[in-house]
Amino acid sequence: MAKVAFIGLGVMGYPMAGHLVKNGHEVTVYNRTSSKAAQWVEQFGGQSAATPKEAAKGQDIVFTCVGNDDDLRQVVLGEHGVVQGMHAGAILVDHTTASADVAREIAEQIKPLNIGFLDAPVSGGQAGAEKGLLTVMMGGEQVHFDAVQFVLAAYSRCAELLGPVGSGQLTKMVNQICIAGVVQGLAEGLHFAKSAGLDGLKVIEVISKGAAQSWQMENRYQTMWQGQYDFGFAIDWMRKDLGIALDEARRNGSHLPVTALVDQFYSEVQAMKGNRWDTSSLLARLEKSRN
């Protein structure tokens, strides 16, 4: 059993922290909205703290899962941030999808305190978090990875160390780049099927058994066909992630024409007031153009 803190109880962090309790770990949580932390304690047990600093005191591992680079800096390095409460030898594991730059910045600032750091964004969506089947992409030192693996097993089916600090975030960018193209392809396929008068559900049942198969196809085709887009990762967050990837691509010389185009398409869905729709709502944009 480990003594851990979990900072950030959003759609991902809330169930992830819950799995830690279910697996026997001693968990203290912090959330910016205190009522959410109180709800979590009532559901799972454990305890909550008034600040990230208080949550981190005495913990072996501190997990963070917040919105963006600025949020991460605040909960880690701010006046009441976790590093103010962490002891030498503790490890900070960041599950936020953020930039590789902020990961390196935090690692550099906390290294003199003898606090370990792993950037560890996740993939699998809300459903993966709830089922404890996330994929964790990690950057950092092997010794720190080895020390946290048994705790990560509470909510992951795969956790891999991919290189030095920043490598986890860079890998998550690859993940989002791939997803963007796949979702757009699925949206276009379903749009074509409707225009051709086909039974889209039967079509997908057939082609999902062949080379066209994907996680997005298996998990989203029915809701997409029905025009329902309230299942998982919101467009606002996807655009944040794609923006990070496109910024990094400009720095490293990568060419991402499809990613840039899909990002533009998502901006059009936002203009349709679809900010909180899930990423499969690219189909709604195509259906609007048809109507």
KEFIMI-258636 format. One line per 5 residues: number of its first residue (from 1); their letters; for each residue x, y, z of C-alpha. Coordinates in Angstrom, 2 decimals. Layout:
NUM> A> X Y Z | ... $
//
This chain:
1> MAKVA> 0.00 0.00 0.00 | 1.20 3.52 -0.83 | 0.33 6.88 0.68 | -0.72 9.10 -2.22 | -2.37 12.39 -3.05 $
6> FIGLG> -4.50 12.99 -6.13 | -4.94 16.57 -7.34 | -7.78 17.19 -9.78 | -11.08 15.30 -9.77 | -12.40 15.91 -13.26 $
11> VMGYP> -14.00 13.30 -15.50 | -10.71 11.40 -15.56 | -9.20 12.09 -12.14 | -12.35 11.31 -10.16 | -12.56 7.60 -11.14 $
16> MAGHL> -8.75 7.21 -11.27 | -8.44 8.32 -7.65 | -11.31 6.01 -6.78 | -9.45 3.01 -8.21 | -6.49 3.84 -5.96 $
21> VKNGH> -8.71 3.46 -2.89 | -10.25 0.26 -4.22 | -6.74 -1.16 -4.59 | -5.88 -0.49 -0.97 | -3.90 2.73 -1.21 $
26> EVTVY> -4.26 5.55 1.31 | -5.54 8.50 -0.71 | -5.90 12.22 0.01 | -7.54 14.32 -2.69 | -7.72 17.98 -3.59 $
31> NRTSS> -10.08 19.60 -6.08 | -10.53 23.27 -6.88 | -14.28 22.85 -6.33 | -14.37 21.53 -2.78 | -17.87 20.08 -3.11 $
36> KAAQW> -16.53 17.65 -5.72 | -13.85 16.50 -3.30 | -16.47 16.03 -0.58 | -18.57 13.96 -2.99 | -15.55 11.82 -3.83 $
41> VEQFG> -14.75 11.18 -0.14 | -18.37 10.20 0.50 | -18.26 7.74 -2.40 | -14.81 6.22 -1.98 | -13.55 7.06 1.49 $
46> GQSAA> -10.07 8.51 1.92 | -9.83 12.17 2.83 | -9.66 15.60 1.23 | -7.41 18.59 1.85 | -7.96 22.33 1.54 $
51> TPKEA> -4.93 22.96 -0.70 | -2.61 20.96 -2.96 | 0.17 21.61 -0.43 | -1.85 20.07 2.40 | -2.83 17.09 0.27 $
56> AKGQD> 0.81 16.40 -0.60 | 2.19 16.43 2.95 | 3.60 13.06 3.96 | 2.69 11.33 0.69 | 4.96 8.92 -1.18 $
61> IVFTC> 3.46 9.80 -4.57 | 1.47 12.83 -5.70 | -0.67 12.58 -8.82 | -1.92 15.61 -10.74 | -4.61 15.62 -13.43 $
66> VGNDD> -5.69 19.16 -14.28 | -6.68 21.20 -17.34 | -3.65 22.79 -18.98 | -0.11 24.13 -18.54 | -1.15 27.10 -16.42 $
71> DLRQV> -3.33 24.97 -14.13 | -0.45 22.55 -13.71 | 2.05 25.26 -12.82 | -0.38 26.62 -10.22 | -1.10 23.33 -8.43 $
76> VLGEH> 2.56 22.26 -8.51 | 4.65 25.42 -8.17 | 2.17 27.96 -6.77 | 2.16 29.39 -3.26 | 0.04 26.49 -2.05 $
81> GVVQG> 1.32 24.01 -4.65 | 2.22 20.41 -4.00 | 5.97 20.98 -3.94 | 5.48 23.11 -0.83 | 4.25 19.98 0.95 $
86> MHAGA> 6.24 17.16 -0.66 | 9.24 15.65 1.09 | 12.58 14.67 -0.43 | 12.34 11.28 -2.12 | 8.66 11.63 -3.04 $
91> ILVDH> 7.57 11.37 -6.68 | 5.25 13.65 -8.65 | 3.31 11.94 -11.46 | 1.47 14.29 -13.80 | -1.45 12.86 -15.77 $
96> TTASA> -2.40 16.20 -17.35 | -2.24 16.40 -21.13 | 0.08 19.38 -21.37 | 3.11 20.57 -23.30 | 6.47 18.84 -23.18 $
101> DVARE> 7.94 22.23 -22.28 | 6.00 22.53 -19.02 | 6.94 18.96 -18.10 | 10.62 19.80 -18.51 | 10.17 23.08 -16.65 $
106> IAEQI> 8.61 21.41 -13.63 | 11.16 18.58 -13.57 | 14.00 21.11 -13.60 | 12.53 23.20 -10.81 | 11.82 20.33 -8.42 $
111> KPLNI> 15.01 18.33 -9.05 | 17.04 20.36 -6.48 | 14.41 19.36 -3.91 | 15.15 15.68 -4.61 | 11.57 15.16 -5.80 $
116> GFLDA> 11.14 12.77 -8.73 | 8.97 13.64 -11.72 | 7.18 11.67 -14.42 | 5.05 13.23 -17.15 | 2.35 10.63 -17.64 $
121> PVSGG> -0.61 11.61 -19.84 | -3.23 8.94 -20.36 | -5.42 7.60 -23.16 | -8.65 5.65 -22.99 | -11.15 8.38 -22.26 $
126> QAGAE> -13.70 8.59 -19.49 | -14.77 5.00 -20.06 | -11.19 3.80 -19.70 | -10.78 5.75 -16.48 | -14.00 4.36 -15.02 $
131> KGLLT> -13.08 0.79 -15.95 | -9.45 1.14 -14.84 | -8.16 0.35 -18.33 | -6.13 3.42 -19.25 | -2.90 3.55 -21.23 $
136> VMMGG> -0.21 5.66 -19.54 | 2.59 7.22 -21.63 | 5.49 8.28 -19.44 | 8.65 10.34 -19.55 | 11.28 10.46 -16.81 $
141> EQVHF> 13.84 8.31 -15.04 | 13.64 4.52 -14.81 | 14.03 4.52 -11.02 | 10.93 6.68 -10.62 | 8.95 4.64 -13.13 $
146> DAVQF> 9.83 1.43 -11.30 | 8.71 2.96 -8.00 | 5.20 3.91 -9.21 | 4.31 1.02 -11.52 | 2.48 -1.00 -8.86 $
151> VLAAY> 0.30 2.02 -8.02 | -0.48 2.84 -11.65 | -1.78 -0.71 -12.07 | -4.89 0.37 -10.16 | -6.28 2.16 -13.22 $
156> SRCAE> -4.14 1.18 -16.20 | -3.75 -1.82 -18.45 | -0.55 -0.48 -20.00 | 2.07 1.89 -18.59 | 5.31 2.42 -20.49 $
161> LLGPV> 8.37 4.60 -19.97 | 9.21 6.13 -23.36 | 12.25 8.25 -22.64 | 13.32 11.30 -20.64 | 10.96 13.90 -19.21 $
166> GSGQL> 8.70 15.23 -21.97 | 8.50 11.91 -23.81 | 5.12 11.08 -22.32 | 3.63 14.35 -23.53 | 5.19 13.96 -26.97 $
171> TKMVN> 3.72 10.46 -27.24 | 0.29 11.78 -26.23 | 0.59 14.24 -29.10 | 1.15 11.33 -31.47 | -1.93 9.67 -29.96 $
176> QICIA> -4.13 12.72 -30.58 | -2.77 13.23 -34.10 | -3.75 9.65 -34.96 | -7.19 9.94 -33.37 | -8.01 13.15 -35.25 $
181> GVVQG> -7.52 11.53 -38.63 | -9.36 8.34 -37.69 | -12.43 10.18 -36.36 | -12.63 12.36 -39.46 | -12.42 9.27 -41.66 $
186> LAEGL> -15.19 7.56 -39.70 | -17.36 10.68 -39.89 | -16.90 10.87 -43.65 | -17.67 7.17 -44.04 | -20.92 7.42 -42.09 $
191> HFAKS> -21.87 10.60 -43.93 | -21.31 8.82 -47.24 | -23.35 5.82 -46.08 | -26.31 8.07 -45.21 | -26.08 9.91 -48.51 $
196> AGLDG> -26.01 6.58 -50.37 | -29.09 5.31 -48.53 | -27.25 2.49 -46.78 | -28.02 1.02 -43.39 | -25.01 2.49 -41.62 $
201> LKVIE> -25.21 0.16 -38.63 | -25.06 -2.92 -40.84 | -22.30 -1.38 -42.92 | -20.13 -0.80 -39.86 | -20.87 -4.26 -38.47 $
206> VISKG> -19.38 -5.65 -41.68 | -16.40 -3.36 -42.26 | -15.39 -3.36 -38.59 | -14.41 -7.01 -39.09 | -11.84 -5.96 -41.70 $
211> AAQSW> -9.00 -3.51 -42.19 | -11.15 -0.43 -41.44 | -11.60 -1.45 -37.81 | -10.63 1.04 -35.08 | -11.45 1.81 -31.46 $
216> QMENR> -13.43 4.82 -32.63 | -15.45 2.67 -35.01 | -16.21 0.01 -32.41 | -17.16 2.47 -29.67 | -18.72 5.47 -31.44 $
221> YQTMW> -20.44 4.42 -34.67 | -23.87 3.78 -33.15 | -24.06 7.06 -31.27 | -22.71 8.95 -34.29 | -25.35 7.39 -36.54 $
226> QGQYD> -28.01 8.52 -34.08 | -26.58 12.04 -33.86 | -25.67 11.72 -30.18 | -22.44 13.39 -29.09 | -22.36 13.30 -25.32 $
231> FGFAI> -19.95 10.41 -24.88 | -16.51 11.28 -23.65 | -13.75 13.70 -24.57 | -15.06 17.19 -25.37 | -14.08 19.17 -28.45 $
236> DWMRK> -12.74 22.05 -26.36 | -10.18 19.69 -24.82 | -9.34 18.04 -28.14 | -8.60 21.44 -29.69 | -6.36 22.22 -26.72 $
241> DLGIA> -4.45 18.98 -27.35 | -4.21 19.47 -31.11 | -2.99 23.02 -30.54 | -0.16 21.67 -28.37 | 0.74 19.13 -31.08 $
246> LDEAR> 0.67 21.73 -33.85 | 2.84 24.10 -31.82 | 5.36 21.30 -31.23 | 5.28 20.39 -34.92 | 6.21 23.93 -35.88 $
251> RNGSH> 9.22 23.68 -33.59 | 10.45 20.26 -34.71 | 9.70 20.70 -38.42 | 6.92 18.12 -38.69 | 4.24 18.53 -41.36 $
256> LPVTA> 0.73 17.79 -40.06 | -1.71 18.86 -42.79 | -4.51 16.46 -41.80 | -4.22 17.39 -38.12 | -4.39 21.09 -38.94 $
261> LVDQF> -7.43 20.53 -41.16 | -9.29 18.48 -38.55 | -8.51 21.15 -35.96 | -10.17 23.66 -38.28 | -13.17 21.35 -38.64 $
266> YSEVQ> -13.47 21.17 -34.85 | -13.50 24.98 -34.73 | -16.50 24.86 -37.07 | -18.27 22.47 -34.70 | -17.54 24.87 -31.84 $
271> AMKGN> -19.22 27.58 -33.91 | -22.27 25.27 -33.97 | -22.21 25.53 -30.14 | -20.75 22.03 -29.93 | -17.93 22.90 -27.54 $
276> RWDTS> -18.87 20.15 -25.08 | -19.83 17.57 -27.68 | -17.47 14.63 -27.90 | -14.87 14.32 -30.63 | -17.06 12.12 -32.83 $
281> SLLAR> -19.26 15.16 -33.54 | -17.25 15.84 -36.69 | -20.16 14.04 -38.33 | -22.53 16.82 -37.20 | -20.55 19.29 -39.29 $
286> LEKSR> -20.91 17.13 -42.39 | -24.61 16.54 -41.77 | -25.16 20.28 -41.45 | -23.52 20.87 -44.81 | -25.75 18.20 -46.38 $
291> N> -28.92 19.70 -44.94 $
//
